[in-house]
Amino acid sequence: MATTTERLSAAPDARRMLNKVPEVTIWFWVIKILCTTVGESFADWINTTLGVGLINTSLIFTAVLAGALGWQLSTKRYVPFVYWLTVVVLSVTGTLYTDILTDSQGVPLAVSSSVFAGVLAVVFGTWYTRERTLSIHSIVTRPRELFYWLAVLVTFALGTATGDWTLELTGWTPGVSVLLPLGLIAAIVLAWRLGASVVLSFWLAYILTRPLGANLGDWLASPGSDGGLDLGTAVTSVVFLVAILATVLYLTRSRSDVIETHPQAAGVANPVRERIMLGYYAVVAVATAVLLVWANHQPHAAPVGEGDGPAPASAPLTPEQATSSFPPADIANFRTITADTLAKLNSGHQAAATTRVTDLEKAWDDAQPTLEPKNQRAWTFLDGEIDHVLKALRASNPDKATEADALNALLTSLG
């Protein structure tokens, strides 16, 4: 959505500078969605396709983020290339941080979503208490700029967690999952048009563009069997990076998204309408919760996790068919970890079993570049079996019988 420019609040205790963020026009939202899509597909490509690994990829992008953010902070005015480069890197990094909690540490998505929502509330609360505004039209001091970028990072992490949690609850395909954040953003645009708080509407839409872009990236990259367009993460990343570059070049030449140094005053807000639209937002939130609860109770298969391999083969393989193409040492290692996880589960140590299964995930991911080319069908089958194990042990409310069944099935397939 586009917003009228708001009057800047005074900042007597800090040196004023030119606003270093773009005007909120349609181009802002287009490029924001492009950035979030790249964040999803590019992270998956480096982590999984190139076999760099989740932790190593996270360390690399944390270093890149430090450089990009330092560049952005050193600029004296809004520079489209530097600003949107920082957003792209933040998108990738925020995605990776959430994936670390979910995939490496076994934190349930419901917990990580709640934690990130709490962190964002603290960031906004501290920001508003200090500066008395959350408007991006007022990013004219160093503290406000730092608050802004911290909020952006947390919104990416929160959007990743809530988007993945939605897929976990519903089992929707990537194409279907795009519709929920798209519908919610449309509801926010309507509320803004009817007089809802501009700042609140902006940040709600900003958060929702993360799952929208991520689901869009998954839809384009996923194979046709998963309801996607089968472009792959590499092609999807390149397409969207080129689109981002073209848009940034246009904005650099046109300067259509530059906030004027001396903005005009905005129209007077209507407190009554804003209160009414708060009620509207509450109704939308309740309706969304009801939809998710309903979808969760419908029969559906567990979705394939981010960065996981393709869906399991429709026909099961015998242990001989599943393992004969792979080095015996690797298979023995997978079986040892699986058996150890099952033993911990049977002894009543759920947390220890959840921690131990992370070793299985890491060993499988590390071996993927070697195993997958040897036998694509067998690798896909075992990948699906391992995915069932991970989903069972990392469920929000794990069921011991379901976990044991998944582990025993994997042990059988491993021979």
FENFENNOR-V473327 format. One record per backbone hydrogen bond with DSSP energy under -0.5 kcal/mol. CO is the residue of the C=O (numbers start at 1). NH is the residue of the N-H. E is the energy in kcal/mol with one decimal. If there is no record, write none. Layout:
# FENFENNOR-V473327
co = {CO | CO}
nh = {NH | NH}
e = {E | E}
This chain:
# FENFENNOR-V473327
co = {11 | 19 | 23 | 24 | 25 | 26 | 27 | 28 | 29 | 30 | 31 | 32 | 33 | 34 | 35 | 36 | 37 | 38 | 38 | 39 | 40 | 41 | 42 | 43 | 44 | 44 | 45 | 46 | 47 | 53 | 54 | 55 | 56 | 57 | 58 | 59 | 60 | 61 | 62 | 63 | 64 | 65 | 66 | 67 | 68 | 69 | 70 | 71 | 72 | 76 | 78 | 79 | 80 | 81 | 82 | 83 | 84 | 85 | 86 | 87 | 88 | 89 | 90 | 91 | 92 | 93 | 94 | 95 | 96 | 97 | 98 | 99 | 99 | 100 | 100 | 101 | 108 | 109 | 110 | 111 | 112 | 113 | 114 | 115 | 116 | 117 | 118 | 119 | 120 | 121 | 122 | 123 | 124 | 125 | 126 | 127 | 128 | 135 | 136 | 138 | 139 | 140 | 141 | 142 | 143 | 144 | 145 | 146 | 147 | 148 | 149 | 150 | 151 | 152 | 153 | 154 | 155 | 156 | 157 | 158 | 159 | 160 | 161 | 162 | 163 | 164 | 165 | 166 | 167 | 173 | 174 | 176 | 177 | 177 | 178 | 179 | 180 | 181 | 182 | 183 | 184 | 185 | 186 | 187 | 188 | 189 | 190 | 191 | 192 | 197 | 198 | 199 | 200 | 201 | 202 | 203 | 204 | 205 | 206 | 207 | 207 | 208 | 209 | 210 | 211 | 212 | 213 | 214 | 215 | 216 | 217 | 218 | 219 | 220 | 221 | 222 | 223 | 223 | 224 | 226 | 231 | 232 | 233 | 234 | 235 | 236 | 237 | 238 | 239 | 240 | 241 | 242 | 243 | 244 | 245 | 246 | 247 | 248 | 249 | 250 | 251 | 255 | 257 | 261 | 269 | 270 | 271 | 272 | 273 | 274 | 275 | 276 | 277 | 278 | 279 | 280 | 281 | 282 | 283 | 284 | 285 | 286 | 287 | 288 | 289 | 290 | 291 | 292 | 293 | 294 | 295 | 305 | 318 | 319 | 320 | 323 | 327 | 327 | 328 | 329 | 330 | 331 | 332 | 333 | 334 | 335 | 336 | 337 | 338 | 339 | 340 | 341 | 342 | 343 | 344 | 345 | 348 | 349 | 350 | 351 | 352 | 353 | 354 | 355 | 355 | 356 | 356 | 357 | 358 | 359 | 360 | 361 | 362 | 363 | 364 | 365 | 367 | 367 | 368 | 371 | 371 | 375 | 376 | 377 | 378 | 379 | 380 | 381 | 382 | 383 | 384 | 385 | 386 | 387 | 388 | 389 | 390 | 392 | 395 | 398 | 399 | 400 | 401 | 402 | 403 | 404 | 405 | 406 | 407 | 408 | 409 | 410 | 412}
nh = {14 | 78 | 25 | 3 | 29 | 30 | 31 | 32 | 33 | 34 | 35 | 36 | 37 | 38 | 39 | 40 | 41 | 42 | 43 | 43 | 44 | 45 | 46 | 47 | 48 | 49 | 50 | 52 | 53 | 57 | 58 | 59 | 60 | 61 | 62 | 63 | 64 | 65 | 66 | 67 | 68 | 69 | 70 | 71 | 72 | 73 | 74 | 75 | 75 | 18 | 80 | 83 | 84 | 85 | 86 | 87 | 88 | 89 | 90 | 91 | 92 | 93 | 94 | 95 | 96 | 97 | 98 | 99 | 100 | 101 | 102 | 103 | 104 | 104 | 105 | 107 | 112 | 113 | 114 | 115 | 116 | 117 | 118 | 119 | 120 | 121 | 122 | 123 | 124 | 125 | 126 | 127 | 128 | 129 | 130 | 131 | 132 | 138 | 139 | 140 | 20 | 17 | 145 | 146 | 147 | 148 | 149 | 150 | 151 | 152 | 153 | 154 | 155 | 156 | 157 | 158 | 159 | 160 | 161 | 162 | 163 | 164 | 165 | 166 | 167 | 168 | 169 | 170 | 171 | 177 | 178 | 179 | 180 | 181 | 182 | 183 | 184 | 185 | 186 | 187 | 188 | 189 | 190 | 191 | 192 | 193 | 194 | 196 | 195 | 201 | 202 | 203 | 204 | 205 | 206 | 207 | 208 | 209 | 210 | 210 | 211 | 212 | 213 | 214 | 215 | 216 | 217 | 218 | 219 | 220 | 221 | 222 | 229 | 231 | 232 | 230 | 226 | 228 | 227 | 174 | 235 | 236 | 237 | 238 | 239 | 240 | 241 | 242 | 243 | 244 | 245 | 246 | 247 | 248 | 249 | 250 | 251 | 252 | 253 | 254 | 255 | 258 | 23 | 263 | 271 | 274 | 275 | 276 | 277 | 278 | 279 | 280 | 281 | 282 | 283 | 284 | 285 | 286 | 287 | 288 | 289 | 290 | 291 | 292 | 293 | 294 | 295 | 296 | 297 | 297 | 298 | 308 | 322 | 323 | 324 | 326 | 330 | 331 | 332 | 333 | 334 | 335 | 336 | 337 | 338 | 339 | 340 | 341 | 342 | 343 | 344 | 345 | 346 | 347 | 349 | 348 | 350 | 353 | 354 | 355 | 356 | 357 | 358 | 358 | 359 | 359 | 360 | 361 | 362 | 363 | 364 | 365 | 366 | 367 | 368 | 368 | 370 | 371 | 372 | 374 | 375 | 379 | 380 | 381 | 382 | 383 | 384 | 385 | 386 | 387 | 388 | 389 | 390 | 391 | 392 | 393 | 394 | 395 | 398 | 400 | 403 | 404 | 405 | 406 | 407 | 408 | 409 | 410 | 411 | 412 | 413 | 414 | 415}
e = {-1.3 | -0.7 | -1.4 | -1.2 | -1.3 | -2.2 | -2.6 | -2.0 | -2.1 | -2.1 | -2.4 | -2.0 | -2.1 | -2.1 | -2.3 | -1.6 | -2.5 | -2.9 | -0.5 | -1.0 | -1.7 | -2.2 | -2.3 | -2.6 | -2.7 | -1.2 | -2.5 | -1.8 | -1.6 | -2.3 | -2.2 | -2.4 | -2.3 | -2.4 | -2.0 | -1.8 | -2.1 | -2.7 | -2.1 | -1.8 | -2.8 | -3.1 | -1.9 | -2.1 | -2.5 | -2.7 | -1.4 | -0.8 | -0.8 | -0.6 | -0.5 | -2.8 | -2.7 | -1.9 | -2.0 | -1.7 | -2.4 | -2.3 | -2.5 | -2.4 | -2.2 | -2.7 | -3.1 | -1.9 | -2.2 | -2.4 | -1.7 | -2.2 | -2.2 | -1.7 | -2.2 | -3.4 | -0.8 | -1.3 | -2.0 | -3.1 | -2.4 | -2.6 | -1.7 | -2.8 | -2.7 | -2.1 | -2.2 | -2.6 | -2.6 | -2.0 | -2.1 | -2.5 | -2.8 | -2.7 | -2.8 | -2.6 | -2.9 | -2.4 | -2.1 | -2.8 | -2.7 | -1.4 | -0.9 | -2.2 | -1.1 | -2.0 | -2.0 | -2.4 | -2.6 | -2.4 | -2.2 | -2.1 | -2.5 | -2.3 | -2.2 | -2.2 | -2.4 | -1.8 | -1.9 | -3.1 | -2.8 | -2.1 | -2.3 | -2.9 | -2.1 | -2.5 | -2.4 | -2.2 | -1.8 | -2.3 | -2.4 | -2.3 | -2.8 | -2.7 | -1.1 | -1.5 | -0.6 | -0.8 | -1.7 | -2.6 | -2.4 | -2.4 | -2.0 | -1.9 | -1.9 | -2.4 | -2.1 | -2.1 | -2.8 | -2.4 | -1.6 | -2.5 | -1.3 | -2.5 | -2.3 | -2.2 | -2.2 | -2.3 | -2.5 | -2.1 | -2.0 | -1.7 | -0.5 | -1.2 | -0.7 | -1.9 | -2.7 | -2.6 | -2.6 | -2.1 | -2.4 | -2.5 | -2.5 | -2.2 | -2.4 | -2.7 | -2.6 | -3.0 | -0.6 | -3.1 | -1.7 | -2.0 | -1.7 | -0.7 | -0.5 | -2.1 | -2.3 | -2.3 | -2.7 | -2.2 | -2.5 | -2.5 | -1.9 | -2.6 | -2.6 | -2.6 | -2.3 | -2.8 | -2.4 | -2.0 | -2.5 | -2.5 | -1.9 | -2.9 | -2.5 | -1.2 | -3.7 | -0.6 | -0.7 | -2.4 | -2.2 | -2.2 | -2.7 | -1.4 | -1.5 | -1.7 | -2.5 | -2.0 | -2.1 | -2.4 | -2.4 | -2.3 | -2.6 | -2.3 | -2.2 | -2.4 | -2.2 | -2.3 | -2.4 | -2.6 | -2.7 | -2.3 | -1.3 | -0.6 | -1.2 | -2.0 | -2.5 | -1.7 | -2.1 | -1.8 | -0.6 | -1.8 | -2.7 | -1.9 | -2.4 | -2.5 | -2.3 | -2.2 | -2.3 | -2.8 | -2.3 | -2.4 | -2.4 | -2.3 | -2.2 | -2.3 | -2.8 | -1.5 | -2.6 | -1.6 | -1.1 | -2.3 | -2.6 | -2.1 | -2.5 | -2.1 | -0.6 | -0.8 | -0.6 | -1.3 | -0.9 | -2.0 | -2.5 | -2.6 | -2.6 | -2.7 | -2.7 | -1.5 | -0.9 | -0.5 | -1.0 | -2.9 | -2.4 | -1.1 | -1.2 | -2.6 | -2.5 | -2.2 | -2.5 | -2.5 | -2.0 | -1.9 | -2.7 | -2.3 | -2.0 | -1.6 | -2.6 | -2.6 | -2.2 | -2.4 | -1.7 | -0.8 | -0.7 | -0.6 | -2.5 | -2.7 | -2.5 | -2.2 | -2.4 | -2.8 | -2.3 | -1.9 | -2.4 | -2.2 | -2.1 | -2.1 | -1.0}
